[in-house]
Amino acid sequence: MAGTNSERPLLAEGPVIILVNPQLGENIGMVARAMANFGLAELRLVEPRDGWPSDSARSAASKADHVIDGVQVFDRLEDAVADLNFVYATTARSRDGFKPVRGPTVAADTLRARHRAGERSGILFGRERWGLKNEEVALADEIVTFPVNPAFASLNIAQAVLLMSYEWMKSGMEDESATPFQAVEQTPATKENLFGMFGHLEEALDARGYFRPADKKPKMIDNLRAVFTRRAMSAQEIHVVRGVISALDRYTRKNPRGQDGGDER
Amino acid sequence: MAGTNSERPLLAEGPVIILVNPQLGENIGMVARAMANFGLAELRLVEPRDGWPSDSARSAASKADHVIDGVQVFDRLEDAVADLNFVYATTARSRDGFKPVRGPTVAADTLRARHRAGERSGILFGRERWGLKNEEVALADEIVTFPVNPAFASLNIAQAVLLMSYEWMKSGMEDESATPFQAVEQTPATKENLFGMFGHLEEALDARGYFRPADKKPKMIDNLRAVFTRRAMSAQEIHVVRGVISALDRYTRKNPRGQDGGDER
């Protein structure tokens, strides 16, 4: 399932991802892939340690070639953000200073609102081992940080980019609970259909002496019906259950369906 | 910042992560790290291709040793889920059938509610290249799928586990917009403080003949004050700006502060 599919719309808009001093090409590639997964396309690198282009980046990008091909490289962070109207800095640790600190959902909503207003935004991600310097954070408008396990707080840059890209994608959805595909549509069966199944089952059981002692029969029927009414069964489900009842009712182990002598009613 | 920090609470509860037929130890390790980042700890493997234990898994886990040490290995998926009350299957593609399909936020809320009710839950993740088989999905109660770029939909298992772990963490937060640290607290300055700054600046500018032509002075002052009132300045910010005004006002390029002959008022 990797790679692009030309029959499906390729999402490629939204905030610019800016990696400051990234070290491993592989991480840059995984960042590109994460961006592509969630519809971002514009990647900028400030002083990548091992230079650019990078074979290991392209390989790790798993065919997110449109992101890799579009990478821009800058010597200075100031130049990498020069055309942007609004910039977030990601950081895992508290900084002295007065910059507002946001969680990822609030940050994504802000980026989406600014995008819709025609502004260009970016998100800064720091070096693999120690993040952004204070003077780099100072160039951003606001800080975004992730809710993490306090005792195990380190996210690698590809993971951090993945989470922001994912929140960006969600921020564009009218309904966050929407899914790209759904269960097969089922409407609840009519009651007549349901009661028909109850009758079928109860008759088959009654014929086998299931309801004993006799004075317990009403309670046993209540319990049985409760199993099948706890959630609304669809007509399809009732069809399946009636097939089961029929199979149990009509055939025996010794005379199964399709065998000579099997009782086909 | 990698690794655990014994002074901070180590979160380690919540759904079991179950990898079916994982191939690369490195992926298992990245899964363990993602789980640790967001407070999950219980990892189960069904038929890991390269066996267990795995040095490459431990290495890629970046010190999520508590997850790696607790890994349980099973021959059959049925056994891996036997003690669980509720199971999600992750899948990127539509399946025939009637299982409810959820997005990650709804799924995480469901998992959290069941966790609070004392139920044990799990989430199934499939093989690196082609996910879960239909008969494996059939063992789950519901399906969870991610909102992705339709033209670039493949998530690797570590990314998928990261997203579900992250949503699990968020589902436990009282306020999703809360952040682990905040900006330094600032209260708006008093108006007296603000007007003092206006006076300071305007006097310094007036002394330099800034307000010309004279009839434009009121409008120019309005514009100047608008710059500083658009958002409520804190006392700290006013202190900073007054320092700037003083520096510009008292010293010149030829006679800067601290030089012989510098005008110290």
Boltz contact constraints between the chains, C-beta under 6 A:
constraints:
  - contact:
      token1: [A, 1]
      token2: [B, 154]
      max_distance: 6.0
  - contact:
      token1: [A, 2]
      token2: [B, 154]
      max_distance: 6.0
  - contact:
      token1: [A, 4]
      token2: [B, 151]
      max_distance: 6.0
  - contact:
      token1: [A, 4]
      token2: [B, 152]
      max_distance: 6.0
  - contact:
      token1: [A, 5]
      token2: [B, 151]
      max_distance: 6.0
  - contact:
      token1: [A, 8]
      token2: [B, 150]
      max_distance: 6.0
  - contact:
      token1: [A, 8]
      token2: [B, 151]
      max_distance: 6.0
  - contact:
      token1: [A, 9]
      token2: [B, 150]
      max_distance: 6.0
  - contact:
      token1: [A, 10]
      token2: [B, 151]
      max_distance: 6.0
  - contact:
      token1: [A, 11]
      token2: [B, 149]
      max_distance: 6.0
  - contact:
      token1: [A, 36]
      token2: [B, 152]
      max_distance: 6.0
  - contact:
      token1: [A, 37]
      token2: [B, 148]
      max_distance: 6.0
  - contact:
      token1: [A, 37]
      token2: [B, 149]
      max_distance: 6.0
  - contact:
      token1: [A, 37]
      token2: [B, 152]
      max_distance: 6.0
  - contact:
      token1: [A, 37]
      token2: [B, 155]
      max_distance: 6.0
  - contact:
      token1: [A, 39]
      token2: [B, 149]
      max_distance: 6.0
  - contact:
      token1: [A, 94]
      token2: [B, 181]
      max_distance: 6.0
  - contact:
      token1: [A, 98]
      token2: [B, 183]
      max_distance: 6.0
  - contact:
      token1: [A, 98]
      token2: [B, 184]
      max_distance: 6.0
  - contact:
      token1: [A, 98]
      token2: [B, 186]
      max_distance: 6.0
  - contact:
      token1: [A, 99]
      token2: [B, 183]
      max_distance: 6.0
  - contact:
      token1: [A, 100]
      token2: [B, 183]
      max_distance: 6.0
  - contact:
      token1: [A, 101]
      token2: [B, 179]
      max_distance: 6.0
  - contact:
      token1: [A, 101]
      token2: [B, 182]
      max_distance: 6.0
  - contact:
      token1: [A, 101]
      token2: [B, 183]
      max_distance: 6.0
  - contact:
      token1: [A, 103]
      token2: [B, 177]
      max_distance: 6.0
  - contact:
      token1: [A, 103]
      token2: [B, 179]
      max_distance: 6.0
  - contact:
      token1: [A, 105]
      token2: [B, 176]
      max_distance: 6.0
  - contact:
      token1: [A, 106]
      token2: [B, 177]
      max_distance: 6.0
  - contact:
      token1: [A, 145]
      token2: [B, 179]
      max_distance: 6.0
  - contact:
      token1: [A, 147]
      token2: [B, 169]
      max_distance: 6.0
  - contact:
      token1: [A, 148]
      token2: [B, 37]
      max_distance: 6.0
  - contact:
      token1: [A, 149]
      token2: [B, 11]
      max_distance: 6.0
  - contact:
      token1: [A, 149]
      token2: [B, 37]
      max_distance: 6.0
  - contact:
      token1: [A, 149]
      token2: [B, 38]
      max_distance: 6.0
  - contact:
      token1: [A, 149]
      token2: [B, 39]
      max_distance: 6.0
  - contact:
      token1: [A, 150]
      token2: [B, 8]
      max_distance: 6.0
  - contact:
      token1: [A, 150]
      token2: [B, 9]
      max_distance: 6.0
  - contact:
      token1: [A, 151]
      token2: [B, 4]
      max_distance: 6.0
  - contact:
      token1: [A, 151]
      token2: [B, 5]
      max_distance: 6.0
  - contact:
      token1: [A, 151]
      token2: [B, 8]
      max_distance: 6.0
  - contact:
      token1: [A, 151]
      token2: [B, 10]
      max_distance: 6.0
  - contact:
      token1: [A, 152]
      token2: [B, 4]
      max_distance: 6.0
  - contact:
      token1: [A, 152]
      token2: [B, 36]
      max_distance: 6.0
  - contact:
      token1: [A, 152]
      token2: [B, 37]
      max_distance: 6.0
  - contact:
      token1: [A, 154]
      token2: [B, 1]
      max_distance: 6.0
  - contact:
      token1: [A, 154]
      token2: [B, 2]
      max_distance: 6.0
  - contact:
      token1: [A, 155]
      token2: [B, 37]
      max_distance: 6.0
  - contact:
      token1: [A, 159]
      token2: [B, 162]
      max_distance: 6.0
  - contact:
      token1: [A, 162]
      token2: [B, 159]
      max_distance: 6.0
  - contact:
      token1: [A, 163]
      token2: [B, 166]
      max_distance: 6.0
  - contact:
      token1: [A, 166]
      token2: [B, 163]
      max_distance: 6.0
  - contact:
      token1: [A, 169]
      token2: [B, 147]
      max_distance: 6.0
  - contact:
      token1: [A, 176]
      token2: [B, 105]
      max_distance: 6.0
  - contact:
      token1: [A, 177]
      token2: [B, 103]
      max_distance: 6.0
  - contact:
      token1: [A, 177]
      token2: [B, 106]
      max_distance: 6.0
  - contact:
      token1: [A, 179]
      token2: [B, 101]
      max_distance: 6.0
  - contact:
      token1: [A, 179]
      token2: [B, 103]
      max_distance: 6.0
  - contact:
      token1: [A, 179]
      token2: [B, 145]
      max_distance: 6.0
  - contact:
      token1: [A, 181]
      token2: [B, 94]
      max_distance: 6.0
  - contact:
      token1: [A, 182]
      token2: [B, 101]
      max_distance: 6.0
  - contact:
      token1: [A, 183]
      token2: [B, 98]
      max_distance: 6.0
  - contact:
      token1: [A, 183]
      token2: [B, 99]
      max_distance: 6.0
  - contact:
      token1: [A, 183]
      token2: [B, 100]
      max_distance: 6.0
  - contact:
      token1: [A, 183]
      token2: [B, 101]
      max_distance: 6.0
  - contact:
      token1: [A, 184]
      token2: [B, 98]
      max_distance: 6.0
  - contact:
      token1: [A, 186]
      token2: [B, 98]
      max_distance: 6.0
